[in-house]
Amino acid sequence: MATTSFDKSFVIKDRESSKRFMKAVAQPRLVDVEDKDLKAESKKGLQLLARRFNLSQKS
């Protein structure tokens, strides 16, 4: 997930580019994102942390 954003100014100088830009803004692309099982992800993360700390205590 993105943690920062940016602001950029730009100028469209010709009519054709302006039309294409307005069409793109009016019809945004849809992106399918897979649903995640947050409980399973959390459990896996905790297991990995526990394993890491157990290994570091042995050495």
N, C-alpha and C positions, 0 to 999 in steps of 0.2 A: 504494500500500500504506500502511496506517495506521502511523504511527510512535509514537503514544501511545495509552494506554488510560485509562479512567476507572472510578471506583467510585462507585456511587450506591445508597444504601439506600432502600427503599420499603416501605410497609405495605399489604397487601390486607385490606380490612375486611369485605367481604361474600362469602358462600359462592359465589355465581355467578361473580364475578370470579376467585376462587381456582380454581374448576373450569376456567375458560377458560385461565387461566395454566398450570395443570398440563398441560392438553391441548396447548397450544402448545409447552411444553418437551418433552413426550414425542414430538411429531411435528414436528421442526424442518424448515424449508423448505430444499430443496436448490437450490443455485445452480450452474448450469453456467458454468464459466470456460474460455474458449478457451485451448488450449495455444499458447505462443509459441515461436518459433524463437529461442532465446537467442543463438546464434551470429550469426544475421542481424541481430538487434537490436543486438548489440555492434558488429558491423561498421559498421552504419549510424551508430551513435553516434560511433564513431571517425572516420568520414568527415565527419560534421558538425563535430566538434571541429577536425579538420585544416583544414576549409574556413574555420572561424571564425578560427583562428589565422593562416592564410595571408592572409585579408583584413585583419586587424589589423596585420600586419607591413608591408603595402603603404602604409598611411596614416601 
